[in-house]
C-alpha cells in the first residue's frame, strides 16, 4: 500500500510526549514574556492541536517578528533545493 502524505505523517516519535510527562500544558508556559527580536525554539506540543506548526519546523530556532495575544510570528530558515528561504510562520504559544 502507498504511504500517506498528511501533515502529521511519519511523526510517531516526534509528536509523542515523554514518559510521565503527559497532561495539560503548565501555566508558566503561557506566562512567558516574549518580545520582538527574541530567539525562540519551536517545539510542537502534541496535546494541543490548534496552531501546531508543520513537522518540518519542530526543533528549529527562529527570531520573533510579531507578537499577538495567543501566538507569535517567527522567522525560520528553510533549505529548499540547495538555497535557504526565510519563512515566516505563526505559532501558538504552548
MOPAC internal coordinates of N, CA, C and O (Angstrom, degrees):
PM7 1SCF
backbone

  N    0.0000 0     0.00 0     0.00 0    0    0    0
  C    1.4535 1     0.00 0     0.00 0    1    0    0
  C    1.5251 1   110.24 1     0.00 0    2    1    0
  O    1.2310 1   119.77 1   -36.55 1    3    2    1
  N    1.3171 1   118.05 1   143.45 1    3    2    1
  C    1.4695 1   119.81 1   177.18 1    5    3    2
  C    1.5272 1   110.54 1   -72.08 1    6    5    3
  O    1.2310 1   121.29 1   -29.74 1    7    6    5
  N    1.3208 1   115.13 1   150.26 1    7    6    5
  C    1.4614 1   118.63 1   179.91 1    9    7    6
  C    1.5223 1   109.89 1   -81.76 1   10    9    7
  O    1.2310 1   121.16 1   -16.98 1   11   10    9
  N    1.3337 1   115.40 1   163.02 1   11   10    9
  C    1.4568 1   120.32 1  -177.77 1   13   11   10
  C    1.5175 1   110.55 1   -86.98 1   14   13   11
  O    1.2310 1   121.02 1   -21.01 1   15   14   13
  N    1.3044 1   115.66 1   158.99 1   15   14   13
  C    1.4578 1   122.27 1  -178.54 1   17   15   14
  C    1.5268 1   111.22 1  -120.23 1   18   17   15
  O    1.2310 1   119.96 1  -146.41 1   19   18   17
  N    1.3283 1   117.68 1    33.59 1   19   18   17
  C    1.4570 1   121.75 1  -178.54 1   21   19   18
  C    1.5118 1   112.25 1   -71.41 1   22   21   19
  O    1.2310 1   120.91 1    -7.74 1   23   22   21
  N    1.3270 1   115.86 1   172.26 1   23   22   21
  C    1.4621 1   120.55 1  -177.62 1   25   23   22
  C    1.5239 1   111.92 1   -70.23 1   26   25   23
  O    1.2310 1   120.04 1   154.01 1   27   26   25
  N    1.3414 1   117.52 1   -25.99 1   27   26   25
  C    1.4678 1   120.67 1   178.82 1   29   27   26
  C    1.5232 1   111.52 1  -108.61 1   30   29   27
  O    1.2310 1   120.09 1  -158.23 1   31   30   29
  N    1.3167 1   117.44 1    21.77 1   31   30   29
  C    1.4576 1   120.79 1  -179.58 1   33   31   30
  C    1.5270 1   110.44 1   -68.89 1   34   33   31
  O    1.2310 1   120.32 1   -39.28 1   35   34   33
  N    1.3203 1   116.99 1   140.72 1   35   34   33
  C    1.4608 1   124.71 1   178.14 1   37   35   34
  C    1.5378 1   112.50 1    58.52 1   38   37   35
  O    1.2310 1   120.53 1  -136.34 1   39   38   37
  N    1.3328 1   116.60 1    43.66 1   39   38   37
  C    1.4693 1   121.23 1   179.44 1   41   39   38
  C    1.5252 1   110.52 1  -124.81 1   42   41   39
  O    1.2310 1   120.10 1  -147.18 1   43   42   41
  N    1.3258 1   117.41 1    32.82 1   43   42   41
  C    1.4623 1   120.77 1  -175.06 1   45   43   42
  C    1.5201 1   112.10 1   -60.01 1   46   45   43
  O    1.2310 1   119.45 1   136.10 1   47   46   45
  N    1.3002 1   118.65 1   -43.90 1   47   46   45
  C    1.4590 1   121.51 1  -179.38 1   49   47   46
  C    1.5265 1   112.07 1   -94.18 1   50   49   47
  O    1.2310 1   120.03 1   154.30 1   51   50   49
  N    1.3198 1   117.55 1   -25.70 1   51   50   49
  C    1.4641 1   121.25 1  -178.53 1   53   51   50
  C    1.5227 1   111.16 1   -66.94 1   54   53   51
  O    1.2310 1   120.23 1   134.44 1   55   54   53
  N    1.3269 1   117.17 1   -45.56 1   55   54   53
  C    1.4624 1   121.46 1  -177.98 1   57   55   54
  C    1.5217 1   111.07 1  -101.76 1   58   57   55
  O    1.2310 1   120.18 1  -138.35 1   59   58   57
  N    1.3179 1   117.26 1    41.65 1   59   58   57
  C    1.4625 1   122.40 1   174.89 1   61   59   58
  C    1.5237 1   108.37 1  -118.74 1   62   61   59
  O    1.2310 1   120.85 1   -41.39 1   63   62   61
  N    1.3335 1   115.98 1   138.61 1   63   62   61
  C    1.4575 1   119.20 1   178.62 1   65   63   62
  C    1.5169 1   110.39 1   -78.74 1   66   65   63
  O    1.2310 1   121.28 1   -24.58 1   67   66   65
  N    1.3099 1   115.16 1   155.42 1   67   66   65
  C    1.4606 1   121.09 1  -179.27 1   69   67   66
  C    1.5320 1   110.45 1   -70.84 1   70   69   67
  O    1.2310 1   121.33 1   -12.84 1   71   70   69
  N    1.3161 1   115.07 1   167.16 1   71   70   69
  C    1.4564 1   122.11 1  -179.89 1   73   71   70
  C    1.5262 1   110.71 1   -62.32 1   74   73   71
  O    1.2310 1   119.89 1   -50.37 1   75   74   73
  N    1.3071 1   117.81 1   129.63 1   75   74   73
  C    1.4622 1   126.55 1  -178.72 1   77   75   74
  C    1.5185 1   112.63 1    60.28 1   78   77   75
  O    1.2310 1   119.72 1  -151.14 1   79   78   77
  N    1.3272 1   118.14 1    28.86 1   79   78   77
  C    1.4623 1   122.76 1   177.20 1   81   79   78
  C    1.5299 1   111.29 1  -121.24 1   82   81   79
  O    1.2310 1   119.81 1  -164.70 1   83   82   81
  N    1.3310 1   117.96 1    15.30 1   83   82   81
  C    1.4552 1   121.99 1  -177.66 1   85   83   82
  C    1.5322 1   109.72 1   -75.20 1   86   85   83
  O    1.2310 1   121.02 1   -13.74 1   87   86   85
  N    1.3312 1   115.66 1   166.26 1   87   86   85
  C    1.4495 1   120.13 1   176.40 1   89   87   86
  C    1.5139 1   111.78 1   116.77 1   90   89   87
  O    1.2310 1   121.12 1     6.01 1   91   90   89
  N    1.3359 1   115.46 1  -173.99 1   91   90   89
  C    1.4688 1   119.70 1  -177.19 1   93   91   90
  C    1.5255 1   112.37 1   -71.81 1   94   93   91
  O    1.2310 1   121.62 1   -10.74 1   95   94   93
  N    1.3303 1   114.51 1   169.26 1   95   94   93
  C    1.4615 1   121.66 1  -179.45 1   97   95   94
  C    1.5222 1   109.10 1   -75.93 1   98   97   95
  O    1.2310 1   120.31 1   -38.90 1   99   98   97
  N    1.3357 1   117.02 1   141.10 1   99   98   97
  C    1.4539 1   121.54 1   178.36 1  101   99   98
  C    1.5338 1   109.57 1   -66.44 1  102  101   99
  O    1.2310 1   120.93 1   -32.31 1  103  102  101
  N    1.3176 1   115.82 1   147.69 1  103  102  101
  C    1.4600 1   120.67 1  -178.50 1  105  103  102
  C    1.5197 1   112.16 1   -66.65 1  106  105  103
  O    1.2310 1   119.84 1   149.51 1  107  106  105
  N    1.3183 1   117.91 1   -30.49 1  107  106  105
  C    1.4551 1   121.03 1   179.69 1  109  107  106
  C    1.5273 1   111.65 1   -65.09 1  110  109  107
  O    1.2310 1   120.19 1   156.98 1  111  110  109
  N    1.3204 1   117.24 1   -23.02 1  111  110  109
  C    1.4664 1   120.88 1   177.68 1  113  111  110
  C    1.5252 1   110.45 1   -66.35 1  114  113  111
  O    1.2310 1   120.60 1   142.27 1  115  114  113
  N    1.3376 1   116.47 1   -37.73 1  115  114  113
  C    1.4637 1   120.30 1   179.51 1  117  115  114
  C    1.5232 1   112.51 1   -76.33 1  118  117  115
  O    1.2310 1   119.93 1   155.92 1  119  118  117
  N    1.3200 1   117.74 1   -24.08 1  119  118  117
  C    1.4679 1   121.69 1  -174.46 1  121  119  118
  C    1.5288 1   112.84 1   -92.40 1  122  121  119
  O    1.2310 1   119.57 1  -171.93 1  123  122  121
  N    1.3183 1   118.42 1     8.07 1  123  122  121
  C    1.4601 1   120.59 1   178.58 1  125  123  122
  C    1.5312 1   110.02 1   -67.45 1  126  125  123
  O    1.2310 1   120.66 1   -43.51 1  127  126  125
  N    1.2994 1   116.35 1   136.49 1  127  126  125
  C    1.4636 1   121.69 1   177.85 1  129  127  126
  C    1.5271 1   108.79 1   -86.46 1  130  129  127
  O    1.2310 1   120.52 1   -66.03 1  131  130  129
  N    1.3215 1   116.61 1   113.97 1  131  130  129
  C    1.4651 1   121.84 1  -179.76 1  133  131  130
  C    1.5183 1   108.10 1  -117.79 1  134  133  131
  O    1.2310 1   120.72 1   -51.14 1  135  134  133
  N    1.3336 1   116.23 1   128.86 1  135  134  133
  C    1.4506 1   121.77 1  -179.23 1  137  135  134
  C    1.5183 1   109.96 1  -116.46 1  138  137  135
  O    1.2310 1   120.74 1   -16.33 1  139  138  137
  N    1.3160 1   116.18 1   163.67 1  139  138  137
  C    1.4543 1   121.38 1   176.08 1  141  139  138
  C    1.5245 1   108.91 1   -65.70 1  142  141  139
  O    1.2310 1   120.49 1   -47.41 1  143  142  141
  N    1.3217 1   116.67 1   132.59 1  143  142  141
  C    1.4497 1   121.98 1  -178.85 1  145  143  142
  C    1.5147 1   113.89 1    99.83 1  146  145  143
  O    1.2310 1   119.93 1   170.63 1  147  146  145
  N    1.3350 1   117.73 1    -9.37 1  147  146  145
  C    1.4606 1   120.79 1   178.49 1  149  147  146
  C    1.5188 1   110.85 1   -71.96 1  150  149  147
  O    1.2310 1   121.15 1   -32.28 1  151  150  149
  N    1.3211 1   115.40 1   147.72 1  151  150  149
  C    1.4688 1   121.04 1   171.64 1  153  151  150
  C    1.5148 1   108.15 1   -88.30 1  154  153  151
  O    1.2310 1   120.60 1   -50.24 1  155  154  153
  N    1.3322 1   116.46 1   129.76 1  155  154  153
  C    1.4603 1   121.00 1  -178.91 1  157  155  154
  C    1.5229 1   109.58 1  -130.17 1  158  157  155
  O    1.2310 1   121.21 1   -30.94 1  159  158  157
  N    1.3278 1   115.29 1   149.06 1  159  158  157
  C    1.4541 1   122.41 1   173.43 1  161  159  158
  C    1.5203 1   108.08 1   -97.99 1  162  161  159
  O    1.2310 1   120.69 1   -43.88 1  163  162  161
  N    1.3195 1   116.29 1   136.12 1  163  162  161
  C    1.4619 1   121.38 1  -178.44 1  165  163  162
  C    1.5161 1   107.93 1   -98.47 1  166  165  163
  O    1.2310 1   120.89 1   -67.76 1  167  166  165
  N    1.3306 1   115.90 1   112.24 1  167  166  165
  C    1.4543 1   122.21 1   174.98 1  169  167  166
  C    1.5135 1   108.07 1  -129.96 1  170  169  167
  O    1.2310 1   120.50 1   -62.63 1  171  170  169
  N    1.3065 1   116.66 1   117.37 1  171  170  169
  C    1.4591 1   121.80 1  -178.44 1  173  171  170
  C    1.5207 1   109.58 1   -76.15 1  174  173  171
  O    1.2310 1   120.94 1   -52.13 1  175  174  173
  N    1.3334 1   115.81 1   127.87 1  175  174  173
  C    1.4566 1   120.44 1   175.61 1  177  175  174
  C    1.5257 1   107.59 1   -86.02 1  178  177  175
  O    1.2310 1   119.34 1   -61.97 1  179  178  177
  N    1.3277 1   118.87 1   118.03 1  179  178  177
  C    1.4649 1   120.11 1  -174.90 1  181  179  178
  C    1.5216 1   114.37 1   -69.20 1  182  181  179
  O    1.2310 1   119.80 1   164.24 1  183  182  181
  N    1.3444 1   117.98 1   -15.76 1  183  182  181
  C    1.4589 1   119.07 1   179.76 1  185  183  182
  C    1.5231 1   112.05 1   -81.57 1  186  185  183
  O    1.2310 1   119.60 1   165.12 1  187  186  185
  N    1.3222 1   118.38 1   -14.88 1  187  186  185
  C    1.4639 1   122.79 1   178.66 1  189  187  186
  C    1.5226 1   107.46 1  -114.37 1  190  189  187
  O    1.2310 1   120.16 1   -66.19 1  191  190  189
  N    1.3357 1   117.30 1   113.81 1  191  190  189
  C    1.4545 1   121.27 1  -176.10 1  193  191  190
  C    1.5196 1   112.84 1   -89.85 1  194  193  191
  O    1.2310 1   120.50 1   150.89 1  195  194  193
  N    1.3262 1   116.65 1   -29.11 1  195  194  193
  C    1.4587 1   120.12 1  -176.58 1  197  195  194
  C    1.5212 1   110.20 1   -73.03 1  198  197  195
  O    1.2310 1   120.60 1   -51.33 1  199  198  197
  N    1.3187 1   116.46 1   128.67 1  199  198  197
  C    1.4573 1   121.05 1   178.51 1  201  199  198
  C    1.5080 1   113.98 1    76.60 1  202  201  199
  O    1.2310 1   119.95 1  -163.53 1  203  202  201
  N    1.3402 1   117.70 1    16.47 1  203  202  201
  C    1.4640 1   120.34 1  -179.51 1  205  203  202
  C    1.5254 1   109.72 1   -72.15 1  206  205  203
  O    1.2310 1   119.78 1   -47.97 1  207  206  205
  N    1.3385 1   118.02 1   132.03 1  207  206  205
  C    1.4614 1   119.71 1   178.58 1  209  207  206
  C    1.5289 1   111.02 1   -71.75 1  210  209  207
  O    1.2310 1   120.64 1   -14.95 1  211  210  209
  N    1.3046 1   116.38 1   165.05 1  211  210  209
  C    1.4609 1   121.20 1   177.92 1  213  211  210
  C    1.5271 1   109.54 1   -65.97 1  214  213  211
  O    1.2310 1   120.62 1   -26.68 1  215  214  213
  N    1.3128 1   116.43 1   153.32 1  215  214  213
  C    1.4699 1   121.22 1  -176.12 1  217  215  214
  C    1.5233 1   112.96 1   -60.95 1  218  217  215
  O    1.2310 1   120.01 1   156.63 1  219  218  217
  N    1.3180 1   117.59 1   -23.37 1  219  218  217
  C    1.4750 1   120.38 1   179.23 1  221  219  218
  C    1.5226 1   111.27 1   -64.53 1  222  221  219
  O    1.2310 1   120.03 1   146.81 1  223  222  221
  N    1.3391 1   117.54 1   -33.19 1  223  222  221
  C    1.4547 1   121.42 1  -175.31 1  225  223  222
  C    1.5222 1   112.87 1   -88.13 1  226  225  223
  O    1.2310 1   119.30 1   176.41 1  227  226  225
  N    1.3356 1   118.95 1    -3.59 1  227  226  225
  C    1.4597 1   122.53 1  -179.18 1  229  227  226
  C    1.5303 1   109.67 1   -66.37 1  230  229  227
  O    1.2310 1   120.23 1   -58.90 1  231  230  229
  N    1.3357 1   117.17 1   121.10 1  231  230  229
  C    1.4627 1   121.79 1  -179.17 1  233  231  230
  C    1.5098 1   114.21 1    89.96 1  234  233  231
  O    1.2310 1   119.45 1   179.65 1  235  234  233
  N    1.3271 1   118.65 1    -0.35 1  235  234  233
  C    1.4618 1   121.40 1  -179.79 1  237  235  234
  C    1.5271 1   110.33 1   -85.35 1  238  237  235
  O    1.2310 1   121.19 1   -20.18 1  239  238  237
  N    1.3131 1   115.32 1   159.82 1  239  238  237
  C    1.4584 1   122.19 1   177.05 1  241  239  238
  C    1.5147 1   109.08 1  -113.30 1  242  241  239
  O    1.2310 1   120.61 1   -43.56 1  243  242  241
  N    1.3297 1   116.43 1   136.44 1  243  242  241
  C    1.4527 1   120.96 1  -179.51 1  245  243  242
  C    1.5130 1   111.36 1  -142.26 1  246  245  243
  O    1.2310 1   121.28 1    -0.77 1  247  246  245
  N    1.3250 1   115.16 1   179.23 1  247  246  245
  C    1.4617 1   122.72 1  -178.88 1  249  247  246
  C    1.5238 1   108.46 1  -114.35 1  250  249  247
  O    1.2310 1   120.37 1   -47.02 1  251  250  249
  N    1.3225 1   116.90 1   132.98 1  251  250  249
  C    1.4601 1   122.42 1  -178.78 1  253  251  250
  C    1.5234 1   109.56 1   -73.69 1  254  253  251
  O    1.2310 1   120.77 1   -51.18 1  255  254  253
  N    1.3502 1   116.13 1   128.82 1  255  254  253
  C    1.4586 1   119.80 1   176.15 1  257  255  254
  C    1.5230 1   112.43 1  -118.31 1  258  257  255
  O    1.2310 1   119.68 1   169.79 1  259  258  257
  N    1.3303 1   118.21 1   -10.21 1  259  258  257
  C    1.4564 1   121.56 1  -178.27 1  261  259  258
  C    1.5208 1   108.58 1  -151.92 1  262  261  259
  O    1.2310 1   120.44 1   -41.35 1  263  262  261
  N    1.3272 1   116.77 1   138.65 1  263  262  261
  C    1.4648 1   121.42 1   178.22 1  265  263  262
  C    1.5213 1   108.62 1  -128.42 1  266  265  263
  O    1.2310 1   120.74 1   -54.78 1  267  266  265
  N    1.3310 1   116.19 1   125.22 1  267  266  265
  C    1.4584 1   121.87 1   174.14 1  269  267  266
  C    1.5212 1   108.30 1  -118.65 1  270  269  267
  O    1.2310 1   119.95 1     4.25 1  271  270  269
  N    1.3360 1   117.71 1  -175.75 1  271  270  269
  C    1.4631 1   119.57 1  -174.59 1  273  271  270
  C    1.5197 1   112.85 1   -69.52 1  274  273  271
  O    1.2310 1   119.26 1   151.41 1  275  274  273
  N    1.3327 1   119.02 1   -28.59 1  275  274  273
  C    1.4619 1   119.74 1  -177.29 1  277  275  274
  C    1.5231 1   113.42 1  -125.47 1  278  277  275
  O    1.2310 1   119.65 1   177.18 1  279  278  277
  N    1.3217 1   118.27 1    -2.82 1  279  278  277
  C    1.4637 1   120.04 1  -176.90 1  281  279  278
  C    1.5250 1   109.81 1  -146.89 1  282  281  279
  O    1.2310 1   121.48 1   -12.37 1  283  282  281
  N    1.3251 1   114.77 1   167.63 1  283  282  281
  C    1.4565 1   121.08 1   175.17 1  285  283  282
  C    1.5204 1   108.68 1  -132.36 1  286  285  283
  O    1.2310 1   121.07 1   -31.49 1  287  286  285
  N    1.3104 1   115.56 1   148.51 1  287  286  285
  C    1.4564 1   121.10 1   173.35 1  289  287  286
  C    1.5149 1   109.05 1   -94.24 1  290  289  287
  O    1.2310 1   120.66 1   -48.09 1  291  290  289
  N    1.3359 1   116.33 1   131.91 1  291  290  289
  C    1.4626 1   121.20 1  -174.83 1  293  291  290
  C    1.5233 1   109.10 1  -127.00 1  294  293  291
  O    1.2310 1   120.88 1   -45.17 1  295  294  293
  N    1.3393 1   115.91 1   134.83 1  295  294  293
  C    1.4686 1   121.54 1   172.91 1  297  295  294
  C    1.5161 1   108.61 1   -92.73 1  298  297  295
  O    1.2310 1   120.81 1   -55.87 1  299  298  297
  N    1.3397 1   116.05 1   124.13 1  299  298  297
  C    1.4597 1   121.63 1  -177.30 1  301  299  298
  C    1.5156 1   108.44 1  -130.05 1  302  301  299
  O    1.2310 1   120.23 1   -41.48 1  303  302  301
  N    1.3284 1   117.17 1   138.52 1  303  302  301
  C    1.4538 1   121.21 1   174.86 1  305  303  302
  C    1.5111 1   110.20 1   -84.03 1  306  305  303
  O    1.2310 1   121.06 1   -47.29 1  307  306  305
  N    1.3463 1   115.59 1   132.71 1  307  306  305
  C    1.4700 1   121.27 1  -178.50 1  309  307  306
  C    1.5202 1   109.01 1  -128.82 1  310  309  307
  O    1.2310 1   119.99 1   -59.04 1  311  310  309
  N    1.3459 1   117.63 1   120.96 1  311  310  309
  C    1.4695 1   118.99 1   176.94 1  313  311  310
  C    1.5234 1   111.36 1   -75.97 1  314  313  311
  O    1.2310 1   120.95 1   -52.55 1  315  314  313
  N    1.3396 1   115.79 1   127.45 1  315  314  313
  C    1.4627 1   122.07 1   179.90 1  317  315  314
  C    1.5173 1   108.16 1  -134.98 1  318  317  315
  O    1.2310 1   120.16 1   -67.23 1  319  318  317
  N    1.3277 1   117.29 1   112.77 1  319  318  317
  C    1.4641 1   123.51 1   175.88 1  321  319  318
  C    1.5332 1   112.73 1    53.18 1  322  321  319
  O    1.2310 1   119.99 1  -135.22 1  323  322  321
  N    1.3245 1   117.62 1    44.78 1  323  322  321
  C    1.4564 1   121.22 1   175.32 1  325  323  322
  C    1.5084 1   115.51 1    86.70 1  326  325  323
  O    1.2310 1   119.59 1   176.14 1  327  326  325
  N    1.3119 1   118.38 1    -3.86 1  327  326  325
  C    1.4608 1   120.15 1   176.46 1  329  327  326
  C    1.5306 1   108.11 1  -121.63 1  330  329  327
  O    1.2310 1   120.14 1   -15.15 1  331  330  329
  N    1.3206 1   117.34 1   164.85 1  331  330  329
  C    1.4586 1   121.88 1  -177.89 1  333  331  330
  C    1.5213 1   108.35 1  -112.44 1  334  333  331
  O    1.2310 1   121.01 1   -57.02 1  335  334  333
  N    1.3261 1   115.67 1   122.98 1  335  334  333
  C    1.4624 1   122.30 1  -179.94 1  337  335  334
  C    1.5230 1   107.91 1  -108.69 1  338  337  335
  O    1.2310 1   120.46 1   -44.90 1  339  338  337
  N    1.3246 1   116.73 1   135.10 1  339  338  337
  C    1.4535 1   120.90 1   175.93 1  341  339  338
  C    1.5204 1   108.57 1   -85.71 1  342  341  339
  O    1.2310 1   120.47 1   -65.52 1  343  342  341
  N    1.3313 1   116.71 1   114.48 1  343  342  341
  C    1.4595 1   122.00 1  -179.02 1  345  343  342
  C    1.5255 1   108.84 1   -99.86 1  346  345  343
  O    1.2310 1   120.91 1   -36.61 1  347  346  345
  N    1.3068 1   115.87 1   143.39 1  347  346  345
  C    1.4566 1   121.59 1   175.68 1  349  347  346
  C    1.5196 1   107.50 1  -112.89 1  350  349  347
  O    1.2310 1   120.67 1   -65.04 1  351  350  349
  N    1.3250 1   116.33 1   114.96 1  351  350  349
  C    1.4578 1   120.56 1  -177.72 1  353  351  350
  C    1.5202 1   109.52 1  -122.37 1  354  353  351
  O    1.2310 1   120.90 1   -27.12 1  355  354  353
  N    1.3311 1   115.88 1   152.88 1  355  354  353
  C    1.4522 1   123.30 1   175.69 1  357  355  354
  C    1.5222 1   108.32 1  -103.12 1  358  357  355
  O    1.2310 1   120.36 1   -54.99 1  359  358  357
  N    1.3189 1   116.92 1   125.01 1  359  358  357
  C    1.4618 1   121.75 1  -176.79 1  361  359  358
  C    1.5158 1   108.74 1  -128.13 1  362  361  359
  O    1.2310 1   120.79 1   -46.39 1  363  362  361
  N    1.3268 1   116.09 1   133.61 1  363  362  361
  C    1.4607 1   119.94 1   176.57 1  365  363  362
  C    1.5191 1   110.03 1   -74.34 1  366  365  363
  O    1.2310 1   121.07 1   -30.98 1  367  366  365
  N    1.3312 1   115.56 1   149.02 1  367  366  365
  C    1.4656 1   121.36 1  -179.16 1  369  367  366
  C    1.5246 1   107.91 1   -84.14 1  370  369  367
  O    1.2310 1   120.87 1   -75.33 1  371  370  369
  N    1.3213 1   115.94 1   104.67 1  371  370  369
  C    1.4612 1   121.36 1   178.53 1  373  371  370
  C    1.4983 1   110.23 1  -150.19 1  374  373  371
  O    1.2310 1   120.10 1   180.00 1  375  374  373

